[in-house]
Amino acid sequence: MIYALVRPSRLDLDSYARATGLHPEIVRRLVTLGLLEPDRDARGELCFAPSKVTAAARIQRLHEGLSINYAAIGVVIDLLDRIAELEAALRGRLPRR
């Protein structure tokens, strides 16, 4: 049997909401829309890896900076991720100058 030496760090809903500057209800809405992917603790409560704070920041920039509604942000994020993948593939193919 293998045991972890250090318990992975997770933020509960309220801690995540404070870290991101979002209200917990907004965080729940983003989870429902599929924009954030939480984990569940032993009690089934939402918890988040600290690395997920950047995902919330990206969502906030799109929502506030470009006035994109939460429902459309998923499509925009998918497109931005796809563009990043294509640019990375292109950089891998092109000879360096």
ChimeraX commands (.cxc) that place a marker at each C-alpha (Angstrom):
marker #1 position 0.00,0.00,0.00 radius 0.5
marker #1 position 1.29,3.48,-0.90 radius 0.5
marker #1 position 0.73,6.48,1.33 radius 0.5
marker #1 position 1.26,10.11,0.40 radius 0.5
marker #1 position 3.90,11.84,2.49 radius 0.5
marker #1 position 2.17,15.19,2.18 radius 0.5
marker #1 position -1.54,15.71,1.87 radius 0.5
marker #1 position -2.35,17.62,-1.33 radius 0.5
marker #1 position -3.35,21.20,-0.68 radius 0.5
marker #1 position -6.98,21.99,-1.48 radius 0.5
marker #1 position -9.10,25.07,-0.94 radius 0.5
marker #1 position -12.66,24.71,0.28 radius 0.5
marker #1 position -15.38,26.75,-1.40 radius 0.5
marker #1 position -15.11,29.75,0.92 radius 0.5
marker #1 position -11.29,29.82,0.79 radius 0.5
marker #1 position -11.37,29.56,-2.99 radius 0.5
marker #1 position -13.96,32.33,-3.21 radius 0.5
marker #1 position -11.77,34.60,-1.03 radius 0.5
marker #1 position -8.65,33.77,-3.06 radius 0.5
marker #1 position -10.40,34.61,-6.32 radius 0.5
marker #1 position -12.46,37.57,-5.12 radius 0.5
marker #1 position -15.66,35.86,-6.23 radius 0.5
marker #1 position -18.79,35.29,-4.18 radius 0.5
marker #1 position -19.29,31.60,-3.33 radius 0.5
marker #1 position -22.58,31.59,-5.28 radius 0.5
marker #1 position -20.74,32.79,-8.40 radius 0.5
marker #1 position -18.19,30.01,-7.91 radius 0.5
marker #1 position -21.06,27.50,-7.69 radius 0.5
marker #1 position -22.56,28.96,-10.88 radius 0.5
marker #1 position -19.24,28.63,-12.71 radius 0.5
marker #1 position -19.02,25.00,-11.60 radius 0.5
marker #1 position -22.59,24.37,-12.82 radius 0.5
marker #1 position -21.73,25.94,-16.20 radius 0.5
marker #1 position -18.65,23.73,-16.45 radius 0.5
marker #1 position -16.23,26.65,-16.40 radius 0.5
marker #1 position -14.52,25.44,-13.22 radius 0.5
marker #1 position -13.76,21.82,-12.44 radius 0.5
marker #1 position -13.68,21.24,-8.68 radius 0.5
marker #1 position -12.76,18.16,-6.72 radius 0.5
marker #1 position -14.86,16.79,-3.89 radius 0.5
marker #1 position -13.66,16.22,-0.36 radius 0.5
marker #1 position -14.59,13.23,1.81 radius 0.5
marker #1 position -17.91,14.87,2.70 radius 0.5
marker #1 position -18.73,15.61,-0.95 radius 0.5
marker #1 position -18.13,19.34,-0.58 radius 0.5
marker #1 position -16.49,21.35,-3.36 radius 0.5
marker #1 position -12.76,21.88,-3.08 radius 0.5
marker #1 position -10.24,23.33,-5.50 radius 0.5
marker #1 position -6.56,22.93,-6.20 radius 0.5
marker #1 position -4.70,26.22,-5.67 radius 0.5
marker #1 position -3.74,26.13,-9.36 radius 0.5
marker #1 position -7.43,26.64,-10.22 radius 0.5
marker #1 position -7.24,30.24,-8.98 radius 0.5
marker #1 position -5.75,31.24,-12.35 radius 0.5
marker #1 position -8.75,29.71,-14.14 radius 0.5
marker #1 position -11.08,31.96,-12.16 radius 0.5
marker #1 position -8.88,34.97,-12.96 radius 0.5
marker #1 position -9.13,34.18,-16.67 radius 0.5
marker #1 position -12.91,33.91,-16.42 radius 0.5
marker #1 position -13.06,37.22,-14.55 radius 0.5
marker #1 position -10.93,38.99,-17.18 radius 0.5
marker #1 position -13.21,37.78,-19.96 radius 0.5
marker #1 position -16.38,38.61,-18.04 radius 0.5
marker #1 position -15.40,42.06,-16.80 radius 0.5
marker #1 position -12.90,43.16,-19.44 radius 0.5
marker #1 position -14.83,42.07,-22.52 radius 0.5
marker #1 position -18.35,41.96,-21.03 radius 0.5
marker #1 position -18.81,38.33,-22.07 radius 0.5
marker #1 position -21.58,36.57,-20.20 radius 0.5
marker #1 position -20.73,33.45,-18.23 radius 0.5
marker #1 position -22.59,31.15,-20.62 radius 0.5
marker #1 position -20.47,32.31,-23.58 radius 0.5
marker #1 position -17.17,32.25,-21.72 radius 0.5
marker #1 position -16.91,28.47,-22.12 radius 0.5
marker #1 position -16.91,28.81,-25.90 radius 0.5
marker #1 position -14.36,31.64,-25.79 radius 0.5
marker #1 position -12.04,29.67,-23.49 radius 0.5
marker #1 position -12.28,26.61,-25.75 radius 0.5
marker #1 position -11.37,28.76,-28.76 radius 0.5
marker #1 position -8.47,30.45,-26.96 radius 0.5
marker #1 position -7.12,27.07,-25.86 radius 0.5
marker #1 position -7.39,25.74,-29.41 radius 0.5
marker #1 position -5.56,28.78,-30.79 radius 0.5
marker #1 position -2.78,28.25,-28.24 radius 0.5
marker #1 position -2.49,24.58,-29.30 radius 0.5
marker #1 position -2.31,25.51,-32.98 radius 0.5
marker #1 position 0.27,28.21,-32.34 radius 0.5
marker #1 position 2.39,25.74,-30.35 radius 0.5
marker #1 position 2.15,23.18,-33.15 radius 0.5
marker #1 position 3.11,25.83,-35.69 radius 0.5
marker #1 position 6.12,26.93,-33.63 radius 0.5
marker #1 position 7.24,23.29,-33.54 radius 0.5
marker #1 position 7.13,23.00,-37.33 radius 0.5
marker #1 position 8.62,26.30,-38.45 radius 0.5
marker #1 position 12.40,26.58,-38.69 radius 0.5
marker #1 position 13.95,29.09,-36.32 radius 0.5
marker #1 position 15.30,32.25,-37.92 radius 0.5
marker link #1:1,2 radius 0.2
marker link #1:2,3 radius 0.2
marker link #1:3,4 radius 0.2
marker link #1:4,5 radius 0.2
marker link #1:5,6 radius 0.2
marker link #1:6,7 radius 0.2
marker link #1:7,8 radius 0.2
marker link #1:8,9 radius 0.2
marker link #1:9,10 radius 0.2
marker link #1:10,11 radius 0.2
marker link #1:11,12 radius 0.2
marker link #1:12,13 radius 0.2
marker link #1:13,14 radius 0.2
marker link #1:14,15 radius 0.2
marker link #1:15,16 radius 0.2
marker link #1:16,17 radius 0.2
marker link #1:17,18 radius 0.2
marker link #1:18,19 radius 0.2
marker link #1:19,20 radius 0.2
marker link #1:20,21 radius 0.2
marker link #1:21,22 radius 0.2
marker link #1:22,23 radius 0.2
marker link #1:23,24 radius 0.2
marker link #1:24,25 radius 0.2
marker link #1:25,26 radius 0.2
marker link #1:26,27 radius 0.2
marker link #1:27,28 radius 0.2
marker link #1:28,29 radius 0.2
marker link #1:29,30 radius 0.2
marker link #1:30,31 radius 0.2
marker link #1:31,32 radius 0.2
marker link #1:32,33 radius 0.2
marker link #1:33,34 radius 0.2
marker link #1:34,35 radius 0.2
marker link #1:35,36 radius 0.2
marker link #1:36,37 radius 0.2
marker link #1:37,38 radius 0.2
marker link #1:38,39 radius 0.2
marker link #1:39,40 radius 0.2
marker link #1:40,41 radius 0.2
marker link #1:41,42 radius 0.2
marker link #1:42,43 radius 0.2
marker link #1:43,44 radius 0.2
marker link #1:44,45 radius 0.2
marker link #1:45,46 radius 0.2
marker link #1:46,47 radius 0.2
marker link #1:47,48 radius 0.2
marker link #1:48,49 radius 0.2
marker link #1:49,50 radius 0.2
marker link #1:50,51 radius 0.2
marker link #1:51,52 radius 0.2
marker link #1:52,53 radius 0.2
marker link #1:53,54 radius 0.2
marker link #1:54,55 radius 0.2
marker link #1:55,56 radius 0.2
marker link #1:56,57 radius 0.2
marker link #1:57,58 radius 0.2
marker link #1:58,59 radius 0.2
marker link #1:59,60 radius 0.2
marker link #1:60,61 radius 0.2
marker link #1:61,62 radius 0.2
marker link #1:62,63 radius 0.2
marker link #1:63,64 radius 0.2
marker link #1:64,65 radius 0.2
marker link #1:65,66 radius 0.2
marker link #1:66,67 radius 0.2
marker link #1:67,68 radius 0.2
marker link #1:68,69 radius 0.2
marker link #1:69,70 radius 0.2
marker link #1:70,71 radius 0.2
marker link #1:71,72 radius 0.2
marker link #1:72,73 radius 0.2
marker link #1:73,74 radius 0.2
marker link #1:74,75 radius 0.2
marker link #1:75,76 radius 0.2
marker link #1:76,77 radius 0.2
marker link #1:77,78 radius 0.2
marker link #1:78,79 radius 0.2
marker link #1:79,80 radius 0.2
marker link #1:80,81 radius 0.2
marker link #1:81,82 radius 0.2
marker link #1:82,83 radius 0.2
marker link #1:83,84 radius 0.2
marker link #1:84,85 radius 0.2
marker link #1:85,86 radius 0.2
marker link #1:86,87 radius 0.2
marker link #1:87,88 radius 0.2
marker link #1:88,89 radius 0.2
marker link #1:89,90 radius 0.2
marker link #1:90,91 radius 0.2
marker link #1:91,92 radius 0.2
marker link #1:92,93 radius 0.2
marker link #1:93,94 radius 0.2
marker link #1:94,95 radius 0.2
marker link #1:95,96 radius 0.2
marker link #1:96,97 radius 0.2
view
